[in-house]
């Protein structure tokens, strides 16, 4: 038997960007081929898309982890890596996306509505794209950025025209089953319905949807009896229908007291989304009262007594019996008229447009604050510096020097001087701590040495080709001298 799931927590991880390639073109008769390393591919995004064929979040309940594919690394001969495939996750209409702190990120209403749940990492640049007048053949490439990771909460708010509200066992599920083709579970005990049921109703040329919301009880607006879980499915209903049980045997209950209790809960509940506020609070929605179970003589008598009192409140009243199929046609056409009037007052939907929010020109690109864990240390925060750290190959001295040039051009060094940083101060960016040297010149003023090296960095332990050549020459000369001494040639020459 299928299950209805309307709230899940998921983990989404976008694909990582592919690494750039560091390569030099080598071909016969082309000694100066130049760098030809390609760029890495972008990682695949994770996108949520509204699909009208999906009606529940059940798939996410069993598979809460979603991951996009990684971008491929670049190659020599200027070949870029392939982009990772994006992962598309279908969600029902009316899904609300929240972050792990409860902030609303997206309200997905309407077929085809999309939301990027996790952004794929950008691919790293190859050394061909990093070539400049100062570095004509870079010996390094940029690493691909890691994909975005998020913990999200998905909540489903049913998108229906009419919401049926009432106490448990008021006959809401029975009413949906006779008005539409929906087949909800029906039984003679309270709280039979534990999940909302949607039904499509046809009244002449009009077609509208009806939501059977599980039974409400006093205190539902404060969460009693899972009230908040049920009430959110009413937020987008244009018309609310009170289904009143006129044959209840519970002492202290009667149709008017039931209606008053439910009205108090509707008035106390506030929608969480601004878009749902446009319909007005639940207490201000159009009402219709349905007196159910009039096929029972005692219920019919009670309906006669309270019908006038309900009508005095200005709400239409209809007497029905879902079991005996009495009064259903009049109720159906009345609901259709109310839905039609609501739709006529709504603005026509417009095509969704991409909203671009550029950053202000004077907005700072980084901030510097004192490091509480290191005396005299500083922490640099900012989108660009932190991204550059993730792109750097720290085992390559030339790549580290390139990073220093980028941070210097951004103004990080001048800002550290203004904050009173001393030479050798610990500066942390994106979890990486450096010993700051304020006298480091920029790359344009530094003579270019071997590929993958930087003369400004003294920590380079690699032996260059020139040093290896000198070492071989010294070993060869030392070997020749030892051979002559072992043969006694030095003594003979001295005698002569």
C-alpha positions as CSV (number, residue, x, y, z in Angstrom):
1,X,0.0,0.0,0.0
2,X,1.4,3.4,-1.0
3,X,2.2,5.9,1.8
4,X,1.7,9.7,1.8
5,X,4.8,11.5,3.1
6,X,4.6,15.3,3.4
7,X,7.8,16.2,5.3
8,X,11.3,14.9,4.8
9,X,14.9,15.9,5.4
10,X,17.3,15.3,2.6
11,X,21.1,15.7,2.1
12,X,22.1,17.1,-1.3
13,X,25.7,17.3,-2.6
14,X,26.5,18.8,-6.0
15,X,29.3,17.4,-8.1
16,X,32.9,18.6,-7.7
17,X,34.5,20.6,-10.5
18,X,37.3,18.9,-12.5
19,X,40.9,19.9,-12.0
20,X,42.6,21.9,-14.7
21,X,45.6,20.4,-16.6
22,X,49.2,21.6,-16.5
23,X,50.7,20.6,-19.9
24,X,53.2,22.0,-22.4
25,X,52.8,21.3,-26.1
26,X,55.6,19.1,-27.4
27,X,56.0,18.5,-31.1
28,X,58.9,18.0,-33.5
29,X,60.2,21.2,-34.9
30,X,58.1,23.3,-32.4
31,X,60.4,23.9,-29.5
32,X,58.3,26.7,-28.1
33,X,54.8,25.1,-28.3
34,X,53.6,26.8,-25.2
35,X,51.1,25.7,-22.5
36,X,48.2,23.6,-23.7
37,X,46.5,22.4,-20.5
38,X,42.7,22.4,-20.8
39,X,40.1,23.5,-18.2
40,X,38.3,21.1,-15.9
41,X,34.5,20.5,-16.4
42,X,31.9,21.9,-14.0
43,X,30.3,19.7,-11.5
44,X,26.6,18.7,-11.9
45,X,23.9,20.7,-10.1
46,X,21.2,19.1,-8.0
47,X,17.8,20.6,-9.1
48,X,14.3,20.3,-7.7
49,X,11.6,20.5,-10.4
50,X,7.8,20.4,-9.9
51,X,6.3,17.4,-11.6
52,X,2.5,17.1,-11.8
53,X,2.8,13.3,-11.8
54,X,4.4,13.3,-8.4
55,X,2.0,13.6,-5.4
56,X,4.1,12.7,-2.4
57,X,7.6,13.0,-1.0
58,X,7.8,9.2,-0.4
59,X,10.8,8.7,-2.7
60,X,12.9,11.1,-0.6
61,X,11.8,9.3,2.6
62,X,13.6,6.1,1.4
63,X,16.4,7.9,-0.6
64,X,17.3,11.0,1.4
65,X,20.8,11.4,-0.1
66,X,21.3,12.9,-3.6
67,X,24.6,13.6,-5.3
68,X,25.5,15.2,-8.6
69,X,28.3,13.8,-10.8
70,X,31.7,15.3,-10.8
71,X,33.2,17.2,-13.7
72,X,36.0,15.6,-15.6
73,X,39.6,16.9,-15.5
74,X,41.2,18.8,-18.3
75,X,43.8,17.3,-20.7
76,X,46.7,18.4,-22.8
77,X,46.3,19.7,-26.4
78,X,43.7,22.3,-25.0
79,X,41.1,19.6,-24.3
80,X,38.6,20.7,-21.7
81,X,37.0,18.2,-19.3
82,X,33.4,17.2,-19.7
83,X,30.8,18.8,-17.3
84,X,29.1,16.6,-14.8
85,X,25.5,15.5,-15.3
86,X,23.0,17.4,-13.2
87,X,20.7,15.5,-11.0
88,X,17.0,16.4,-11.4
89,X,14.7,15.5,-8.5
90,X,10.9,15.7,-9.2
91,X,8.8,17.1,-6.4
92,X,5.0,17.6,-6.0
93,X,3.3,20.9,-6.7
94,X,3.2,22.9,-3.5
95,X,6.6,21.8,-2.1
96,X,8.3,24.3,0.3
97,X,12.1,24.1,0.6
98,X,13.7,25.1,3.9
99,X,17.2,25.1,5.1
100,X,18.5,23.3,8.3
101,X,17.6,26.4,10.4
102,X,14.0,26.6,9.1
103,X,14.5,29.5,6.8
104,X,12.3,29.3,3.6
105,X,14.4,29.0,0.5
106,X,11.8,28.3,-2.2
107,X,8.0,27.9,-2.6
108,X,7.6,25.6,-5.6
109,X,4.1,26.1,-7.0
110,X,3.3,25.5,-10.7
111,X,4.4,22.8,-13.1
112,X,8.1,23.2,-14.2
113,X,9.1,25.4,-11.3
114,X,12.8,24.8,-10.6
115,X,15.1,25.4,-7.6
116,X,18.8,24.7,-7.6
117,X,19.2,22.8,-4.3
118,X,23.0,22.5,-4.6
119,X,25.3,24.3,-7.0
120,X,28.0,22.3,-8.8
121,X,31.6,23.3,-8.3
122,X,33.3,25.2,-11.1
123,X,36.1,23.5,-13.0
124,X,39.7,24.6,-12.5
125,X,41.5,26.6,-15.2
126,X,44.3,24.8,-17.1
127,X,47.7,26.4,-17.5
128,X,46.8,27.6,-21.0
129,X,44.1,29.8,-19.6
130,X,46.5,31.1,-16.9
131,X,49.3,32.2,-19.3
132,X,50.1,35.9,-19.2
133,X,53.0,38.2,-20.0
134,X,54.5,37.5,-16.7
135,X,53.9,33.8,-16.8
136,X,54.1,32.6,-20.4
137,X,54.2,28.9,-19.5
138,X,52.7,28.3,-16.0
139,X,53.8,25.1,-14.4
140,X,50.5,24.8,-12.5
141,X,46.8,24.7,-12.9
142,X,43.8,25.5,-10.7
143,X,42.0,22.8,-8.8
144,X,38.2,22.3,-9.3
145,X,35.9,23.7,-6.6
146,X,34.0,21.2,-4.4
147,X,30.3,21.0,-5.0
148,X,27.9,22.7,-2.6
149,X,26.6,20.5,0.3
150,X,23.2,21.2,1.9
151,X,20.8,19.8,4.4
152,X,17.3,20.7,3.3
153,X,13.8,20.1,4.6
154,X,11.0,19.6,2.1
155,X,7.4,20.2,3.2
156,X,4.4,19.6,1.0
157,X,1.4,21.9,1.2
158,X,-1.5,20.5,-0.7
159,X,-2.6,22.8,-3.6
160,X,-6.4,22.4,-3.6
161,X,-9.4,24.7,-4.3
162,X,-11.6,23.5,-1.4
163,X,-10.4,22.3,2.0
164,X,-12.7,20.1,4.1
165,X,-12.3,20.8,7.8
166,X,-14.0,19.1,10.7
167,X,-13.7,17.0,13.8
168,X,-12.6,13.3,13.5
169,X,-15.2,11.0,12.0
170,X,-17.2,13.9,10.7
171,X,-17.5,12.2,7.3
172,X,-14.9,14.2,5.3
173,X,-13.3,11.1,3.7
174,X,-16.7,9.7,2.8
175,X,-17.6,13.1,1.2
176,X,-14.4,13.1,-0.9
177,X,-15.0,9.5,-2.0
178,X,-18.5,10.3,-3.4
179,X,-17.7,13.7,-4.9
180,X,-14.6,12.4,-6.8
181,X,-12.8,9.2,-7.8
182,X,-10.5,9.3,-4.7
183,X,-10.6,6.2,-2.5
184,X,-9.5,7.2,1.0
185,X,-9.6,4.9,3.9
186,X,-12.9,5.0,5.7
187,X,-13.7,3.4,9.0
188,X,-15.9,4.0,12.1
189,X,-13.2,5.2,14.5
190,X,-11.6,8.6,15.1
191,X,-8.5,9.6,13.2
192,X,-9.0,7.1,10.4
193,X,-7.5,9.7,8.1
194,X,-3.9,10.4,8.9
195,X,-2.8,12.0,5.7
196,X,-4.5,14.5,3.3
197,X,-6.5,13.1,0.4
198,X,-7.0,15.0,-2.8
199,X,-9.9,14.5,-5.1
200,X,-10.9,16.1,-8.5
201,X,-14.5,17.1,-8.7
202,X,-16.4,18.0,-11.9
203,X,-19.5,20.2,-11.8
204,X,-20.7,20.9,-15.4
205,X,-17.9,22.7,-17.1
206,X,-16.1,23.5,-13.9
207,X,-13.3,21.3,-12.5
208,X,-11.8,21.9,-9.0
209,X,-9.9,19.9,-6.4
210,X,-11.0,19.0,-2.9
211,X,-8.6,18.3,0.0
212,X,-9.7,16.0,2.8
213,X,-7.6,17.3,5.8
214,X,-7.3,14.9,8.7
215,X,-9.6,15.7,11.7
216,X,-8.8,18.8,13.8
217,X,-9.2,19.1,17.5
218,X,-9.0,22.0,19.9
219,X,-5.4,23.1,20.3
220,X,-4.5,22.2,16.8
221,X,-3.0,25.6,16.0
222,X,-0.5,25.0,18.9
223,X,0.5,21.6,17.6
224,X,-1.9,19.4,19.6
225,X,-2.8,16.2,17.8
226,X,-0.5,17.0,14.9
227,X,-2.6,20.0,14.2
228,X,0.2,22.0,12.6
229,X,1.0,19.1,10.3
230,X,-2.7,19.2,9.2
231,X,-3.3,22.9,9.1
232,X,-0.6,23.7,6.7
233,X,-2.5,21.8,4.0
234,X,-5.2,24.4,4.2
235,X,-3.0,27.4,3.6
236,X,-3.5,27.4,-0.1
237,X,-7.2,26.4,-0.2
238,X,-9.4,29.2,-1.5
239,X,-12.6,27.9,0.1
240,X,-13.0,26.1,3.4
241,X,-16.0,23.8,4.0
242,X,-17.0,22.9,7.6
243,X,-18.2,19.3,7.6
244,X,-20.3,18.9,10.7
245,X,-21.3,15.6,12.2
246,X,-25.0,15.9,13.2
247,X,-25.1,12.4,14.5
248,X,-22.3,12.5,17.0
249,X,-22.9,10.7,20.3
250,X,-20.1,12.6,22.2
251,X,-21.5,14.4,25.2
252,X,-20.9,18.2,25.2
253,X,-20.7,18.4,21.4
254,X,-23.1,19.9,19.0
255,X,-22.8,21.4,15.5
256,X,-22.4,25.0,16.7
257,X,-19.8,24.2,19.3
258,X,-17.8,22.2,16.8
259,X,-17.9,25.1,14.4
260,X,-16.8,27.6,17.0
261,X,-14.0,25.4,18.2
262,X,-12.6,24.9,14.7
263,X,-13.0,28.7,13.9
264,X,-10.9,29.5,16.9
265,X,-8.1,27.2,15.7
266,X,-8.3,28.6,12.1
267,X,-8.1,32.2,13.5
268,X,-5.1,31.3,15.7
269,X,-3.1,29.7,12.8
270,X,-0.8,31.9,10.7
271,X,0.6,30.8,7.3
272,X,4.4,30.7,7.2
273,X,4.7,31.9,3.6
274,X,4.1,35.4,2.3
275,X,2.5,33.9,-0.8
276,X,-0.1,32.2,1.3
277,X,-0.9,35.4,3.1
278,X,-2.1,36.8,-0.2
279,X,-5.1,34.5,0.2
280,X,-5.8,36.1,3.6
281,X,-5.7,34.4,7.0
282,X,-7.6,31.2,7.3
283,X,-10.3,33.0,9.3
284,X,-11.0,35.3,6.4
285,X,-11.4,32.6,3.7
286,X,-14.9,32.0,2.2
287,X,-16.9,29.5,4.2
288,X,-19.5,26.9,3.5
289,X,-21.1,24.7,6.2
290,X,-22.0,21.1,5.4
291,X,-24.4,19.3,7.8
292,X,-23.6,15.7,7.3
293,X,-25.4,12.4,8.1
294,X,-28.9,13.6,7.8
295,X,-30.0,10.2,6.7
296,X,-30.2,9.4,10.4
297,X,-33.5,10.8,11.9
298,X,-31.9,12.3,15.0
299,X,-29.3,14.0,12.9
300,X,-32.0,15.4,10.6
301,X,-33.8,16.9,13.6
302,X,-30.6,18.4,14.9
303,X,-29.8,19.9,11.5
304,X,-33.3,21.6,11.5
305,X,-32.5,23.2,14.8
306,X,-29.1,24.6,14.0
307,X,-29.5,25.5,10.3
308,X,-31.0,28.9,11.0
309,X,-28.3,29.8,13.6
310,X,-25.5,28.9,11.1
311,X,-27.2,30.9,8.3
312,X,-27.2,34.0,10.6
313,X,-23.4,34.0,10.4
314,X,-23.7,34.6,6.6
315,X,-22.4,31.2,5.6
316,X,-24.2,29.0,3.1
317,X,-25.6,25.8,4.7
318,X,-26.1,22.5,2.9
319,X,-27.7,19.3,4.3
320,X,-26.2,16.1,2.9
321,X,-25.7,12.5,3.5
322,X,-22.5,11.1,2.0
323,X,-23.6,7.6,2.6
324,X,-27.1,8.0,1.2
325,X,-25.9,10.4,-1.6
326,X,-28.4,13.1,-0.5
327,X,-27.8,16.8,-1.4
328,X,-24.5,16.1,-3.2
329,X,-25.4,17.8,-6.5
330,X,-26.5,21.1,-4.9
331,X,-23.3,21.1,-2.7
332,X,-21.1,20.4,-5.7
333,X,-22.4,23.2,-7.8
334,X,-22.3,25.6,-4.9
335,X,-18.6,24.8,-4.3
336,X,-17.9,25.3,-8.0
337,X,-19.5,28.7,-8.0
338,X,-17.4,29.8,-5.0
339,X,-14.2,28.5,-6.6
340,X,-15.1,30.3,-9.9
341,X,-15.6,33.6,-8.0
342,X,-12.3,33.2,-6.3
343,X,-10.4,32.5,-9.6
344,X,-12.0,35.5,-11.2
345,X,-10.5,37.8,-8.5
346,X,-7.0,36.4,-9.0
347,X,-4.5,38.0,-11.3
348,X,-3.6,36.1,-14.5
349,X,-0.3,34.1,-14.1
350,X,2.7,35.6,-15.8
351,X,5.7,33.8,-17.2
352,X,8.4,33.4,-14.6
353,X,11.4,35.7,-15.2
354,X,15.0,35.3,-14.1
355,X,15.7,37.8,-11.3
356,X,19.3,39.1,-11.3
357,X,20.5,40.7,-8.1
358,X,23.9,42.3,-8.8
359,X,26.2,43.1,-5.9
360,X,26.7,46.7,-4.9
361,X,29.8,48.4,-6.3
362,X,31.1,49.5,-2.9
363,X,30.4,46.1,-1.3
364,X,33.5,44.7,0.3
365,X,34.8,41.5,-1.1
366,X,36.5,40.4,2.1
367,X,36.6,41.1,5.8
368,X,39.4,40.7,8.3
369,X,38.9,39.9,11.9
370,X,41.3,39.0,14.8
371,X,41.8,35.3,15.3
372,X,40.6,34.4,18.8
373,X,42.6,31.2,18.9
374,X,46.0,32.6,17.8
375,X,47.6,35.6,19.5
376,X,48.3,38.3,16.8
377,X,46.6,36.2,14.1
378,X,43.9,37.2,11.7
379,X,41.1,35.5,9.8
380,X,40.2,36.6,6.3
381,X,36.7,35.9,5.1
382,X,35.2,36.4,1.7
383,X,33.9,34.5,-1.3
384,X,36.8,35.2,-3.6
385,X,39.7,34.6,-1.2
386,X,38.1,31.4,0.2
387,X,37.4,30.1,-3.4
388,X,41.0,30.8,-4.4
389,X,42.3,28.8,-1.5
390,X,40.3,25.8,-2.6
391,X,41.7,26.1,-6.2
392,X,45.4,26.2,-5.2
393,X,47.8,23.3,-5.4
394,X,49.9,24.0,-2.3
395,X,52.5,21.4,-3.2
396,X,53.4,23.6,-6.2
397,X,55.4,26.7,-5.3
398,X,54.5,28.6,-8.4
399,X,50.8,28.0,-7.7
400,X,51.3,29.4,-4.1
401,X,53.0,32.5,-5.6
402,X,50.2,33.0,-8.0
403,X,47.8,32.8,-5.0
404,X,49.8,35.5,-3.2
405,X,49.6,37.7,-6.2
406,X,45.9,37.4,-6.4
407,X,45.4,38.2,-2.7
408,X,47.7,41.2,-3.0
409,X,45.8,42.6,-6.0
410,X,42.6,42.2,-4.1
411,X,43.9,44.3,-1.3
412,X,44.3,41.7,1.4
413,X,47.9,42.7,2.2
414,X,47.1,46.5,2.5
415,X,44.1,45.6,4.8
416,X,46.4,43.5,7.0
417,X,48.8,46.4,7.3
418,X,46.0,48.7,8.4
419,X,44.9,46.1,11.0
420,X,48.4,46.2,12.5
421,X,49.6,42.7,11.3
422,X,53.2,42.0,12.1
423,X,55.6,40.0,9.8
424,X,55.2,36.3,10.5
425,X,51.6,36.8,11.8
426,X,49.3,33.8,11.3
427,X,46.7,34.6,8.7
428,X,43.9,32.0,8.2
429,X,41.8,31.8,5.0
430,X,39.3,29.0,4.5
431,X,40.9,26.9,7.2
432,X,44.4,27.3,5.7
433,X,46.9,29.2,7.9
434,X,49.9,31.1,6.5
435,X,52.9,33.0,7.9
436,X,52.3,36.5,6.4
437,X,55.3,38.2,4.8
438,X,54.4,41.8,3.9
439,X,57.5,42.4,1.8
440,X,56.7,39.8,-0.9
441,X,56.7,41.5,-4.3
442,X,54.0,40.9,-6.9
443,X,54.5,38.4,-9.7
444,X,55.3,41.1,-12.4
445,X,58.4,42.2,-10.4
446,X,59.7,38.6,-9.7
447,X,62.0,36.9,-12.2
448,X,60.5,33.7,-13.5
449,X,62.5,30.6,-12.6
450,X,61.8,26.9,-13.4
451,X,58.2,25.7,-14.0
452,X,56.5,25.0,-10.7
453,X,58.9,27.1,-8.6
454,X,58.9,30.6,-7.2
455,X,62.0,32.4,-6.0
456,X,60.0,34.2,-3.3
457,X,59.4,31.0,-1.5
458,X,62.3,29.6,0.4
459,X,60.6,26.4,1.4
460,X,61.3,24.8,-2.0
461,X,63.3,21.6,-1.5
462,X,63.3,20.4,-5.0
463,X,66.6,20.2,-6.9
464,X,66.6,22.0,-10.2
465,X,68.1,20.7,-13.5
466,X,71.1,23.1,-13.2
467,X,71.9,22.0,-9.7
468,X,71.7,18.4,-10.7
469,X,74.2,19.1,-13.5
470,X,76.7,20.7,-11.2
471,X,76.3,17.9,-8.7
472,X,77.0,15.3,-11.4
473,X,80.1,17.2,-12.6
474,X,81.5,17.4,-9.0
475,X,80.9,13.7,-8.5
476,X,82.6,12.8,-11.8
477,X,85.7,15.0,-10.9
478,X,85.8,13.5,-7.4
479,X,85.7,10.0,-8.9
480,X,88.6,10.7,-11.3
481,X,90.8,12.0,-8.5
482,X,90.2,8.9,-6.4
483,X,91.1,6.7,-9.4
484,X,94.4,8.4,-10.0
485,X,95.4,8.2,-6.3
486,X,94.6,4.5,-6.2
487,X,96.8,3.8,-9.2
488,X,99.8,5.7,-7.8
489,X,99.9,8.2,-10.6
490,X,100.4,11.2,-8.3
491,X,103.6,9.7,-6.8
492,X,105.1,9.0,-10.3
493,X,104.4,12.6,-11.4
494,X,106.0,13.9,-8.2
495,X,109.2,11.9,-8.8
496,X,109.5,13.2,-12.3
